[in-house]
Amino acid sequence: MSILERILKTVVLDEAIITEKVALSKTAFKIRLQSDSIKNISFIPGAFLRLGIGIGKEELSMNDKIRSYSIWNINSSSGYLDLAIATHSGGIGSKWAIECQEGDAVYYKLKKGNFIADATADSYLLIGDLSALSHLYVINRAVGADKQIASILYNIPKNEFFPDIDGNYPFEVQELLQVSTEEIIAKIKDIAPTLKGYQMVYIAGDSRVCIAAHSFFKNELGWNPKQIKTKPFWNPDKKGLE
């Protein structure tokens, strides 16, 4: 283990133990982390973890040692949080999610980021793929049950789709099984006029979709950038923290 990794493990990152691992669907797992340090987290819906999944593995580059995962659920009083990790990409993080076991130690750091819940709008459109599903569930719960919420979920086969933490399916499964920005833009054109009052959109997942949809809302629909929340969860041409 390098000096930098020792510093990360002992100074920068907090330690937690995997206490539960459950298959959510064909390609997704719920992984529960338990730690007294989680009791001290002041959680903002939409926050995420930097997870040091590759610390101590000399064969991995530093970019591959750290992965980011949304906090799907948290119980601060009991000191645990849940992650929902999709494994369809086949990358380093997917391999870790498949191979990790209950009892394993992991090292993490809480990050707030900017892709957090904003409850000031009257209506919302949530756009994302499997990698963003748990995050969109959090946003859906956090903005309030009295809001108008529509969704566009793409590239999620029905056998990979999983419910929210309470077992409910608040989003409709749509037959967009390819990453087609043209089809997604067409769906946006259908849904956007139905959104009432002050509108907001959350766009997550494939970076290509994030770029195309953000451009459409800003340049074609004339939305203010403050109404457009964008978070590319992955890029087909990059990996890790590149």
Steps between C-alpha positions, in 0.01 A plus 500: 500500500640838397551793738216687329266205551598476868415869543168451320415200716604639839447876468276601209241222478259354756464125548179299476405132487274335242219351710255413224521416131183422305438453128246761387474379141698316235773767504465700823581448869402674820807536720458620860789671678505519881720729709486730799633773270176481300313613812674837462398556137275799439332358191381713211289301249715458191832475685737220405803306618853474368568133565857371513425161348852443370715603795779248547470356149833581342388389154250789479579857404400775745212593268362149538528489879221754564138481383201727567161363609177677591360452849170325437387483861642595839414440865727724701367391839585136423820590316441342162447604139403316186647514151337359185777408258441399138749253354406506131805708402742220585758744640709503819208618711272233356756231579527626857120504545473143376790365707470693829360311798330572829768567760737676261643836609464795263627856515289800402462876502172690483462747214214745458545597136250713309257231384289525814128530562348844449139513620426853371343394169136411433576230243795277415625285217749230605715346225748216549618144442564210740815662641291798613182321611562500877604866485180596318302306761660716770417820313143381445454435873667823610314757288165411654195289424294803399717577194437406138771254401558340161784271397690373197696184577716366220708188438346303789368154406214393725708222660755762611246748638463502881257675738580780740611423854135476616415242232300742286546576131440878468636514143356344189726257315540628146607306194812705425750217500765676296682824574322700232517872567247555219239282676570663835467851354171391338374386843607832649304686232190302599537544875640854542176680396308307767719621787327766708622802691871539570674207331824315569676210329756252636708331229734216598675191366672476162704816434382511138138523610585761765667725242225465239212547744663793680555673167139439396353645820729802492515582130173364360261541792671807645515374858715685752815298590382502864207283391729240340683261733748276318728220623678263261543179701717337238666561164541216248845636407635547854536309825540575868595859585652582161 
